[in-house]
Every structure is written in C-alpha cells, then in structure tokens.
Amino acid sequence: SYANQIANKVLLHHGNGSGRIALLFDQCASAIAATIGVLKTGHVFVPLDASNPAARINEILNDCQPMAILTSHTHADLARQASNGELDIICLEDIDEKASVEPPSIKVSPEAIAYIFYTSGSTGAPKGVCQLHRNLLHFVSVYSRALNVTADDRLSLLYSLSFSASNLDIFAALLNSAT
C-alpha cells in the first residue's frame, strides 16, 4: 500500500522511534496516506496547515523539533523556507512507485504519542497538544458509535488537517470502511 511505501521511506531515512515528522499537505488522499505511514513507523505526526504563513509554520517547527517534513512538490518550497533549509524534506512524489509495499513490523504502544496538534494561539503563543494512540482510538470509537458510522456512510472532511477534530472524520471513515 502507499502508506507502507511512505512508512518504509521514513524508516530508511530516520529509523523507527518516537521522533516527530511534520506533515505539510493540502487536504488530499496523500495526506491521509502520509499520516498512516508515519503512525506505522512509531513516529509522531505533526500536521501543519499549508495555508499558514511560513513564519507560523516555522514557529511550530521550532517548538516541536521534527526530524523531517513529509510534503508534496506543491509545498516543497514552503517546507524548505519554513524550516530554514535545516530539515529533511521528503516529497511523496519522489518515493519510487516500485518501493516495497510490505508493512513495517514495528509494534507501537497504545501509550505512545500518535500526534501533536497546535492550538490557534488566540490566548498567546500556539501550544502543542499531544495525543496518545490509545486516546485517538478511544475518541474515534466513541465518535463512530455515537454517529453509528458504517461502511455505507460518507464523511465530509471540512476541518484543516492541522485541527485535531479532522482525525475523528479520517479515522472513523477508515476504521469503519466508510468513505
């Protein structure tokens, strides 16, 4: 799968572990594949909003200290600018389509951090909020049961990918075979 190819690319460049990998995408299927790919490596994903100015993105990057930014060619220049050229930029379009689709054999603890999202900063500087794998699964399960999400459903993704609530729609769809 594409997510496995992304995971294998991240593992090749940065190994497994609990390091942070920033994601800089528009809302697209590649962004979801990148999210899953990072989760498969045991690393923590940090979603960035590509519509934010480079200075805001740089502020988040300085705070979370990621090892790399996963992005598309569309946002590669913004990634380089926001990271002051100091981070590894991995463009998904550069991943060899013949790369291994085998899933990584990494076990990730439910107590490990899955992602960090940043608040709007309306009360001062934006703050990073960590979410554990266990909590993400719990919130998605509760959300799915409350809305009775099934394979027959279609969910809309109206939130920015950098807004934590977007994960409810993404993972509720994926874990329930919805669209």
Contacts in CASP RR format, 6 or more apart in sequence:
PFRMAT RR
TARGET T0000
AUTHOR 0000-0000-0000
METHOD contacts of the structure
MODEL  1
SYANQIANKVLLHHGNGSGRIALLFDQCASAIAATIGVLKTGHVFVPLDA
SNPAARINEILNDCQPMAILTSHTHADLARQASNGELDIICLEDIDEKAS
VEPPSIKVSPEAIAYIFYTSGSTGAPKGVCQLHRNLLHFVSVYSRALNVT
ADDRLSLLYSLSFSASNLDIFAALLNSAT
1 33 0 8 1.000
1 101 0 8 1.000
1 103 0 8 1.000
2 30 0 8 1.000
2 33 0 8 1.000
2 101 0 8 1.000
3 33 0 8 1.000
3 34 0 8 1.000
3 36 0 8 1.000
3 37 0 8 1.000
3 40 0 8 1.000
4 37 0 8 1.000
4 40 0 8 1.000
4 100 0 8 1.000
4 101 0 8 1.000
4 102 0 8 1.000
4 103 0 8 1.000
4 104 0 8 1.000
5 95 0 8 1.000
5 96 0 8 1.000
5 97 0 8 1.000
5 99 0 8 1.000
5 100 0 8 1.000
5 101 0 8 1.000
6 33 0 8 1.000
6 34 0 8 1.000
6 36 0 8 1.000
6 37 0 8 1.000
6 38 0 8 1.000
6 70 0 8 1.000
6 92 0 8 1.000
6 95 0 8 1.000
7 36 0 8 1.000
7 37 0 8 1.000
7 38 0 8 1.000
7 40 0 8 1.000
7 41 0 8 1.000
7 103 0 8 1.000
7 104 0 8 1.000
8 99 0 8 1.000
8 100 0 8 1.000
8 102 0 8 1.000
8 104 0 8 1.000
9 90 0 8 1.000
9 95 0 8 1.000
9 99 0 8 1.000
10 21 0 8 1.000
10 37 0 8 1.000
10 38 0 8 1.000
10 41 0 8 1.000
10 43 0 8 1.000
10 68 0 8 1.000
10 70 0 8 1.000
10 90 0 8 1.000
11 41 0 8 1.000
11 104 0 8 1.000
11 106 0 8 1.000
13 68 0 8 1.000
13 88 0 8 1.000
13 90 0 8 1.000
14 21 0 8 1.000
14 41 0 8 1.000
14 43 0 8 1.000
14 67 0 8 1.000
14 68 0 8 1.000
14 88 0 8 1.000
15 41 0 8 1.000
16 41 0 8 1.000
16 42 0 8 1.000
16 43 0 8 1.000
16 104 0 8 1.000
16 106 0 8 1.000
17 41 0 8 1.000
17 42 0 8 1.000
17 43 0 8 1.000
18 42 0 8 1.000
18 43 0 8 1.000
18 44 0 8 1.000
18 112 0 8 1.000
18 113 0 8 1.000
19 43 0 8 1.000
19 44 0 8 1.000
19 66 0 8 1.000
19 67 0 8 1.000
20 43 0 8 1.000
20 44 0 8 1.000
20 45 0 8 1.000
20 46 0 8 1.000
20 64 0 8 1.000
20 65 0 8 1.000
20 66 0 8 1.000
20 67 0 8 1.000
20 116 0 8 1.000
21 38 0 8 1.000
21 41 0 8 1.000
21 43 0 8 1.000
21 44 0 8 1.000
21 45 0 8 1.000
21 46 0 8 1.000
21 66 0 8 1.000
21 67 0 8 1.000
21 68 0 8 1.000
21 69 0 8 1.000
21 70 0 8 1.000
22 45 0 8 1.000
22 46 0 8 1.000
22 47 0 8 1.000
22 48 0 8 1.000
22 60 0 8 1.000
22 61 0 8 1.000
22 64 0 8 1.000
22 66 0 8 1.000
22 68 0 8 1.000
22 69 0 8 1.000
22 70 0 8 1.000
22 79 0 8 1.000
22 87 0 8 1.000
23 31 0 8 1.000
23 34 0 8 1.000
23 35 0 8 1.000
23 38 0 8 1.000
23 45 0 8 1.000
23 46 0 8 1.000
23 47 0 8 1.000
23 48 0 8 1.000
23 69 0 8 1.000
23 70 0 8 1.000
23 71 0 8 1.000
23 161 0 8 1.000
24 48 0 8 1.000
24 50 0 8 1.000
24 57 0 8 1.000
24 69 0 8 1.000
24 70 0 8 1.000
24 71 0 8 1.000
24 75 0 8 1.000
24 78 0 8 1.000
24 79 0 8 1.000
24 82 0 8 1.000
25 31 0 8 1.000
25 34 0 8 1.000
25 50 0 8 1.000
25 70 0 8 1.000
25 71 0 8 1.000
25 72 0 8 1.000
25 75 0 8 1.000
25 161 0 8 1.000
26 50 0 8 1.000
26 72 0 8 1.000
26 74 0 8 1.000
26 75 0 8 1.000
27 157 0 8 1.000
27 160 0 8 1.000
27 161 0 8 1.000
28 72 0 8 1.000
30 72 0 8 1.000
30 92 0 8 1.000
31 47 0 8 1.000
31 161 0 8 1.000
32 170 0 8 1.000
32 174 0 8 1.000
33 92 0 8 1.000
34 45 0 8 1.000
34 70 0 8 1.000
34 92 0 8 1.000
35 45 0 8 1.000
35 47 0 8 1.000
35 115 0 8 1.000
35 161 0 8 1.000
35 170 0 8 1.000
36 174 0 8 1.000
38 44 0 8 1.000
38 45 0 8 1.000
38 70 0 8 1.000
39 45 0 8 1.000
39 108 0 8 1.000
39 114 0 8 1.000
39 133 0 8 1.000
40 103 0 8 1.000
40 104 0 8 1.000
40 106 0 8 1.000
41 104 0 8 1.000
41 106 0 8 1.000
42 106 0 8 1.000
42 108 0 8 1.000
42 112 0 8 1.000
43 67 0 8 1.000
44 112 0 8 1.000
44 113 0 8 1.000
44 114 0 8 1.000
44 115 0 8 1.000
44 116 0 8 1.000
44 130 0 8 1.000
45 114 0 8 1.000
45 115 0 8 1.000
45 116 0 8 1.000
46 60 0 8 1.000
46 64 0 8 1.000
46 66 0 8 1.000
46 115 0 8 1.000
46 116 0 8 1.000
46 117 0 8 1.000
46 118 0 8 1.000
47 115 0 8 1.000
47 117 0 8 1.000
47 161 0 8 1.000
47 162 0 8 1.000
47 166 0 8 1.000
48 57 0 8 1.000
48 60 0 8 1.000
48 61 0 8 1.000
48 69 0 8 1.000
48 82 0 8 1.000
48 162 0 8 1.000
49 57 0 8 1.000
49 160 0 8 1.000
49 161 0 8 1.000
49 162 0 8 1.000
50 74 0 8 1.000
50 75 0 8 1.000
50 78 0 8 1.000
51 160 0 8 1.000
52 162 0 8 1.000
54 78 0 8 1.000
54 81 0 8 1.000
54 82 0 8 1.000
55 82 0 8 1.000
56 126 0 8 1.000
57 78 0 8 1.000
57 82 0 8 1.000
58 82 0 8 1.000
58 83 0 8 1.000
58 84 0 8 1.000
59 125 0 8 1.000
59 126 0 8 1.000
60 118 0 8 1.000
60 126 0 8 1.000
61 69 0 8 1.000
61 82 0 8 1.000
61 83 0 8 1.000
61 87 0 8 1.000
63 118 0 8 1.000
63 126 0 8 1.000
63 128 0 8 1.000
64 116 0 8 1.000
64 128 0 8 1.000
66 87 0 8 1.000
67 87 0 8 1.000
67 88 0 8 1.000
68 87 0 8 1.000
68 88 0 8 1.000
68 89 0 8 1.000
68 90 0 8 1.000
69 79 0 8 1.000
69 82 0 8 1.000
69 83 0 8 1.000
69 87 0 8 1.000
69 88 0 8 1.000
69 89 0 8 1.000
69 90 0 8 1.000
70 90 0 8 1.000
70 92 0 8 1.000
71 78 0 8 1.000
71 79 0 8 1.000
71 89 0 8 1.000
71 90 0 8 1.000
71 91 0 8 1.000
71 92 0 8 1.000
72 91 0 8 1.000
72 92 0 8 1.000
72 93 0 8 1.000
73 91 0 8 1.000
73 93 0 8 1.000
76 89 0 8 1.000
76 91 0 8 1.000
79 87 0 8 1.000
79 89 0 8 1.000
80 89 0 8 1.000
83 89 0 8 1.000
108 133 0 8 1.000
109 133 0 8 1.000
110 132 0 8 1.000
110 133 0 8 1.000
110 134 0 8 1.000
110 137 0 8 1.000
111 132 0 8 1.000
111 133 0 8 1.000
111 134 0 8 1.000
112 132 0 8 1.000
112 133 0 8 1.000
113 130 0 8 1.000
113 131 0 8 1.000
113 132 0 8 1.000
113 133 0 8 1.000
114 131 0 8 1.000
114 132 0 8 1.000
114 133 0 8 1.000
114 135 0 8 1.000
114 136 0 8 1.000
115 130 0 8 1.000
115 131 0 8 1.000
115 136 0 8 1.000
115 167 0 8 1.000
116 128 0 8 1.000
116 129 0 8 1.000
116 130 0 8 1.000
116 131 0 8 1.000
117 128 0 8 1.000
117 129 0 8 1.000
117 131 0 8 1.000
117 162 0 8 1.000
117 163 0 8 1.000
117 164 0 8 1.000
118 126 0 8 1.000
118 127 0 8 1.000
118 128 0 8 1.000
118 129 0 8 1.000
118 162 0 8 1.000
119 126 0 8 1.000
119 127 0 8 1.000
119 128 0 8 1.000
119 129 0 8 1.000
120 126 0 8 1.000
121 127 0 8 1.000
129 164 0 8 1.000
131 164 0 8 1.000
131 167 0 8 1.000
136 167 0 8 1.000
136 171 0 8 1.000
139 167 0 8 1.000
139 168 0 8 1.000
140 167 0 8 1.000
140 168 0 8 1.000
140 171 0 8 1.000
140 172 0 8 1.000
140 175 0 8 1.000
141 175 0 8 1.000
143 149 0 8 1.000
143 168 0 8 1.000
143 172 0 8 1.000
144 172 0 8 1.000
144 175 0 8 1.000
144 176 0 8 1.000
147 153 0 8 1.000
147 172 0 8 1.000
149 155 0 8 1.000
149 172 0 8 1.000
149 173 0 8 1.000
149 176 0 8 1.000
149 178 0 8 1.000
150 176 0 8 1.000
150 177 0 8 1.000
150 178 0 8 1.000
151 176 0 8 1.000
151 177 0 8 1.000
151 178 0 8 1.000
152 178 0 8 1.000
153 173 0 8 1.000
153 176 0 8 1.000
153 178 0 8 1.000
153 179 0 8 1.000
154 178 0 8 1.000
154 179 0 8 1.000
155 169 0 8 1.000
155 172 0 8 1.000
155 173 0 8 1.000
155 178 0 8 1.000
155 179 0 8 1.000
156 169 0 8 1.000
157 166 0 8 1.000
157 169 0 8 1.000
157 170 0 8 1.000
159 165 0 8 1.000
159 166 0 8 1.000
159 169 0 8 1.000
160 166 0 8 1.000
172 178 0 8 1.000
173 179 0 8 1.000
END
